[in-house]
Amino acid sequence: MPGIVADPVRRLLLLGLAMVPLSGCYLLQAAAGQADVLARSEPIERVAADQRTAPGVRARLELARQAREFAVRELGLPDGRSFRRYADLDRPYAVWNVVATPEFSVAPRRWCFPVAGCVAYRGYFDPARAQAQARRLTQRGDDATVGGVATYSTLGRLPDPVFNTMLAWSEARFVGTIFHELAHERLYLPGASEFNEAFASVVEQDGVRRWFTAHGRPAEHGAYELMLAREAEFAHCCAPHAIVSWRCTPRARERCRCGSPSSGSSAGSSFEYSQLRSRWGGDGAYDGWFARVLNNAHLASVATYHDCVPGLRAELEAAGSLPAFYERAAQLGSLPEREWRAAVCTMSDARLTGSVGRR
């Protein structure tokens, strides 16, 4: 095992053992899973120089190197240890996240951890463990969903690698994800998932626009803007039905149970999506999302990533530059939660009702 990996693995395993009294098996699996990731990773230069490396992998790793340099030079993002290594995990996702909401609510349950604070999901390196946790939550009355995640950030605490799970993506998504994860290292508020994801998404989107402009590729820039517009319409399609479900009161539970999520909000969202799809000329980018029976946990996961994006994008436009935006975002993040939510998040009141998840 290369020396650069050995120490982080040892530290991580010791952290997992030390935290057993607080989080038991969950934190142990997280420590073991992260240790496995680090053990599988190696410097990108070494992988690229290896004659056994497939040309497509080598090309993507070169793109990662260029994107990382661009992020540091043009976007003012941290020049740390992330994305200097490559890890082939031999699986389709890096982790599987469980998102859960109490019945009749779109406020996600939150689980609290060292460093990250309280977050609106719980990650597992083993999909069977994630599914088992989702079943437990469902049996207790929650709505729950499990989703695969191709990459994640340790906020610069560890050398986050480029994963094999990212290689098949489009260039815009690939370089954008690198910008997104590095943005988490630039600014992260413990316990503020919606703010953190929106901040990183705004930096990602601005970074991809700058990337295509710098490389003189207006066609790709235009296609990216179209994709962002449709993504925003998709998020808007889900949000009204999420609000309807959240407004269900104890006295109206039976009516809500009949109308949401399995028939009411799910069917309403699906109908609106079918209209969007038709207007998009048959583009089925979100067919897979709507192919399942939706519940409030699905809606909450969309809101976590999209609810605060328009507000923070407006802050970027008002700031006029990324450095000024970073300063403004940090100022917002220093405010009490209710104030920054009211300033930039659409569902500010609803999201404040989120509860801490069961351990």
N, C-alpha and C positions, 0 to 999 in steps of 0.2 A: 504494500500500500504506500503510495507516494507520501512523503513527509508533509506536504501541504494539506493533505486530507486527514492524516492520522490524528493531529491535535484536535481539530473540530469534532471528529467522531468521538474521541475520548471525552471531550467536554460535554457533548450532547448526551452520551450514555450516562455520564455522571449526573447531568441535569435531570434526566428521566428518573433515575433511581432516587435522587433527592426529593423529587416532587411526588413520589408514589403516595405518601399520606394524604396529599391534597386531591389528586385526580386518579389514583389507582391505575387500572389497566389502560385507560385511554391515553394517558401521557406516556406510558411505557411503549405503546404501539407507535405513538408519534415520534418518540426518540429513536426507536429501532428503525422505523421507516425512513427518517431523515438520515440516520447513519448509513443505511443502505444506499440512499441517493448519493451521499458523499463518497462512499466506497466505489461506486460505479462511475464517478465522474473523473475526467482527466483533462489536462490542458488542451484547448482547441488546437494549438499549434502541433501538438503531438498527434492528435487524431488526423489532422489535415495532412501531415507528413507520412502517415502510415499508408503504404501501398495497398493495403487491404480495404481502405475506406472507399466506399462507393463514390463516384464522381458527384452524384446528386447531393450526398451528405456533405462532401467537401465544399460544394458551391454554397450550400446553405450556411455552413459555418463561416465562410468568408463574408457572406451577407451579414451575419450576426456581428462579426468583427467591425464591419463598416458602420452598421447601425449603432453600435455601442460608441464608436468614436464620434459619430454625428451627434448622438445624444449628449455627450459630454461637451463637445465643442460648440454646437449650435443651440442646444436646449438648456444648457447650464445644469445638467443632471450629474449626480455623483460619479466620480471616477474611482469606484471601489473595486471589490473583488467579483462582483456579479457579472455573469455572461462571459467569463474568460475560460470556462470549462464546458465540457459536453458530457452528458450522461444518457446512455441508452438503457432505459428501464425495462425494455422488452414487455411493455404493456401499453394499452391505448391512452391511459391517463396517468398523470403524476399522483393525483389524490382524488378522492370522491368526497364531495361536501354534502352534509345533511342540513337542510333548511326546514324549520318547523314553525308553525304558528298555532296559537290557541284556537279553538273552534270559534268561528264567526269573526275572526280577526285577520288582518294582514300585517300586523305588527309582529315581526319575527322574534322568536325566542333568542336570547343572547347567552353565550357561554363565555366565561371569563378565564383568561390565561395570563401568565407572565408576559411582559413585553407588549403583546398585541392588545391587551386589555379585553373588554367584552366585545365579541364579534357576533354577527348575525348568521353564523354557520358553524358547523363542527366538521373538521376534515379528518379523513381516514385514508391510510395508505393501502388498505385492503377493502375492496368493494363489498365483500360479504359482511364485514364488520359495520360498514356504513348502512347496508340494507337492514341488518339486525337492529341497529339503533333507530332507524326510521320506523321499523315495525313496533318497537317498544313505545315510541312516542305516539304512534297511531293508536295503539291499544289503550293508551292513557287519555285519548280523546283529541289529540292534536291533529292538524293536517301536517304532513311531512312529505318531502321529496328528496331524492338523491340525484346529484348531477356530477358527472366526471369533469375534472379540471385539468387542463393540459400543463399548466405551470403555475407557480406561486412565488411569493416573495418572503424571505426571512428578514426583510428590512435592513439588509446589509450585515446582519450578525454572522451569516455564513456565506460562503461563496456559491451563490445560486447559479446553477448551470443552465445552458441551453439544453432542452430535453428533446429526445427523439419524437415525442408527442407533438412537437411544434413544426416539424420539418415539412409536412405536406400542405401547410397553409399557404395562402396567397402572400405575395410580398408585403402588401399593405398590412395584413394582419400580423405577419411575422415581425416586421420591424416595429409596428405599432405596439405589439405586446412587450417588446424590449423597452420601448419608451415608457409604457404604462408601469411596468414593474420597477424601473429605475425611479419613476416619479414617486412611488411609495417610499423609496429611500430618501427622497428630497423632503417630503412632508408627510407625516403620518400622525393622526390623532388617536391615541388609544381609546377604544370603545366607540368609535364613530365610523362604522362601516360605510354608511351612505355618503358621508363627506369624503372619506378616503378614496372610495371607488370613483366618485364623480371627479374629484381633483385629478386622479391619475388618468381618467378617460379624457378630460379636457386637454391635458398635456399630451396624451397620445394622439388625439385628433389633430391638434396644432402641429405636432411633430411630423405626422405623416404628410400633412399638407406641405410643410416646409421641405420634406424629403423629396417629394415628387417635383416640386418647383425647382429645387437645387439641381436635380438631375434632368431638368428640361423634358418632363414627360406629362404634358397637359392632358392627354387622353386618360392615363391612369388616375390623374388628379380628379378629372371629371367623374370617372367611375366610382372613385372613393366618395365623393360628395353625394352621389346618388345613393350609395349604400348607406351612408350616415342618415340621409333624409328618410329612407325606408325604415331604418332601425328606430328612428325617433317616432315614426308613425306606428310601428309595432308596439313600442312602449306605451304610447298614448292609447292604443287599442285596448290594452290590458288594464290601464289605470282606472277608468270609470267603474269597471265591474269590481275591482278590488275595493274601491270606496264603498260601493253598495254593500258588499259583504261585511266590511268593517262596521257599518252602521247598524247591523243587526243587534237588537237589544234582547235581554233575557226574556221579555214579554212576547217577543216576535220570533223566538228561536225555531219553532216548528215551521213557520212560513219560510224562514231563512234556510232551514235545513233542506226544505224541498226545492228552494230556488238556487242554493249556492252551497258548495261549489260545483256539484256534479251535474247539475242541469242548468241553473240560472246563469251564473257568471261565466261558466265554461261555455255554454251554448252562445251566450251573448258575445263573448270575445271571439269565438270561432266564426260567428256570423259576420262580425265586423272585419275579421281577417279575410274572409272570403271576398268581401267587397274590396279590400285593399289589394288582394292578390289579382283580382280582375283589373283594377286600375293600373297595377304594375305590369300589365301585359302577360300575366301568367307566371311571374317570378314566384317560385315556391320556396324562397329562402327559409321560411319559418314553418313549413309543412310539418316537419318532425315535431316541433314544439306543440302544435295544435293537434297532432295525431293521438295524443294521450288524453285521458280524463284529467282535467285541470282541477287543482284545489288552491286554497289561499296561500299555501307554501310556495307554489309555482309563481303566483302573482307577487308575493313578497320578494322572491329572488329577483324578479324583473325590476321592482321598485328600488331594491338596494343598489343596483347598478345604474339606474337611469333617473331616479327622482330628482336628484340635485344637480344633474348635468347642465340643464339650461341656465340655471341661476349662476353656476360657476363659470359657464362660458360667457355670460354677460359680464361677469367680473373681469375676465380676461380681455374682452373687447374694451371695457372701460379703462383698464389699466394701460393698454396700448403696447405692452411688451411682456415677455415672460418673466424677467426679473421683478418688474413691478407687480405682476400677477402673483408670483410666489410670496412677495411681501404682504399683499392684500389677503391672500388665502391664509397665511399664518396669523394675521390679525383677526380674521373671522374665526379661525380655529381656537383662538384664545378666549373668545366670548363664551358665556354659558350656553349649554346645548340648545336650549329653547331659542336663544337669540340667533345663533347661526342657522338653525333650521328655518326659522321664520324668514331669514334673509335670502336663502338660496334654495330651499327645498319645497316642492309643490305640496306634498302631503305632510307638512310639518306637524300638525296637531295629531294626525293619526299615528304617525311613527313614534311619537313620544310615549305611546301606551305599551311599547314593547316590554316583555317581561324577561327576567333572567331564566335561562333554561335549566331543566332538571339535570342533575349530574348522573 
